[in-house]
């Protein structure tokens, strides 16, 4: 499912914007799930102009970029990566009696190769001693193309789904969180993948389950996602 996060609500008179005499007070930009854009794939960006009451205003939104690493439809916000490395800056504006525009680097995309599959390279069942640092790193790799080659520079998400998340979890990653991520290197695997451990001072469960995912910018899961690794705890 596509997930858009409205994280850039930029007000006139601040954040690099100028006052606008057409009743537009803010320009609300909906960000994609992530800002990693794969070569030859397209996503469509969205923005809404709003007045001081928060109501949408009928205005022509213009998208533009100074970079040749992508193509960008100025009217509809559809952006396509032409390269598999580098970055692309995107600016959005409305024009009227005055111009209301985001900073040129308000949206900065990182360009990567297209990922076709997420592979589990380690075991799908591991054993950990409760009061140690836990398991060996969870082995995964992002691959793409024909023949399959490693996809670099992409985040992989690790989430503990069992036991169910709680305010005081009994199982965490080495970062002390129940959700973690790591970016792939030129091998297609993270330089350091999260490991899992029991929380000291709390009764560890008999097992924990980690789900591993990788996403496209539009929120779609890359094939092979939802891999699950079971960690069984040895109680001492």
QUIVEN-V130328 format. One record per residue. NEAR is the number of other C-alpha atoms within 8 Angstrom. D_CENTER is the distance of its C-alpha to the mean C-alpha in Angstrom with 1 decimal. Layout:
BEGIN
near->(NEAR:NEAR)
d_center->(D_CENTER:D_CENTER)
END
This chain:
BEGIN
near->(4:7:8:10:8:9:8:9:9:12:10:14:8:8:9:8:13:11:10:13:8:7:9:13:12:12:16:13:12:12:12:12:13:10:9:11:14:13:13:9:9:9:9:8:11:8:10:10:15:15:12:9:5:6:7:8:10:5:6:7:12:11:14:10:10:6:7:6:10:11:9:11:10:9:8:9:12:11:12:13:15:9:12:11:8:9:9:13:13:14:14:11:11:12:9:8:7:10:11:13:12:12:9:9:8:9:8:10:11:11:15:16:12:12:12:10:11:15:9:10:7:7:8:8:8:10:9:12:11:14:9:8:8:12:12:5:9:10:10:11:14:15:14:14:9:5:5:7:9:12:17:14:9:9:9:13:11:12:10:15:10:9:10:6:9:5:4:4:9:11:14:14:13:10:7:6:8:11:9:11:10:12:12:17:11:9:10:13:14:13:8:6:10:13:12:13:16:13:13:6:4:7:6:10:9:8:9:14:12:13:12:12:14:11:12:13:12:12:13:9:9:13:7:9:11:7:9:9:12:11:14:11:13:9:6:4)
d_center->(13.7:11.9:10.3:10.8:10.6:13.8:13.1:15.5:18.9:21.1:24.8:27.8:29.6:26.6:23.3:25.1:26.4:30.1:32.1:32.5:35.8:34.7:33.6:29.9:28.7:24.9:22.4:19.3:16.2:13.6:10.1:7.9:5.0:3.2:6.3:7.1:10.2:12.5:16.2:18.3:15.6:15.6:13.8:15.7:15.0:16.9:18.9:21.9:24.9:26.5:29.8:30.8:31.1:27.5:28.7:27.2:29.4:30.3:29.2:28.2:24.7:24.6:21.6:22.3:21.2:23.5:21.8:23.1:20.1:19.1:21.1:20.6:22.7:24.0:25.0:22.3:19.1:18.3:16.7:17.2:16.5:19.9:19.1:17.0:16.9:17.0:15.4:16.1:16.9:17.2:19.7:20.7:24.3:27.1:30.7:33.8:36.5:34.0:30.5:27.4:24.5:21.3:21.3:20.8:17.7:16.1:13.4:12.8:11.1:11.0:12.9:13.0:15.3:14.8:13.9:16.5:16.5:15.3:18.6:19.9:22.1:23.5:25.6:24.4:26.8:27.2:29.7:29.4:32.0:31.2:32.1:30.7:27.3:26.7:25.5:24.9:21.2:19.5:19.8:17.2:16.8:14.8:17.5:18.2:21.3:24.9:26.0:22.7:21.5:18.8:15.4:14.6:11.8:8.8:7.0:8.8:8.8:12.3:13.9:17.6:18.8:22.5:24.2:22.6:20.7:23.2:23.9:25.6:24.0:26.3:23.8:20.9:19.0:20.7:18.5:20.3:17.2:16.7:12.9:11.8:9.6:11.0:10.7:13.1:16.3:18.9:19.9:16.6:16.6:15.2:18.0:18.1:16.8:17.1:20.6:21.8:24.9:27.1:27.4:30.8:33.3:31.8:32.9:30.4:30.1:31.5:28.1:24.3:21.8:18.3:15.8:13.5:10.6:8.4:6.7:7.7:6.7:9.2:8.0:10.6:10.9:12.1:15.8:16.8:14.0:15.5:17.6:19.5:21.5:24.4:25.6:29.3:30.7:34.2:36.1:38.6)
END
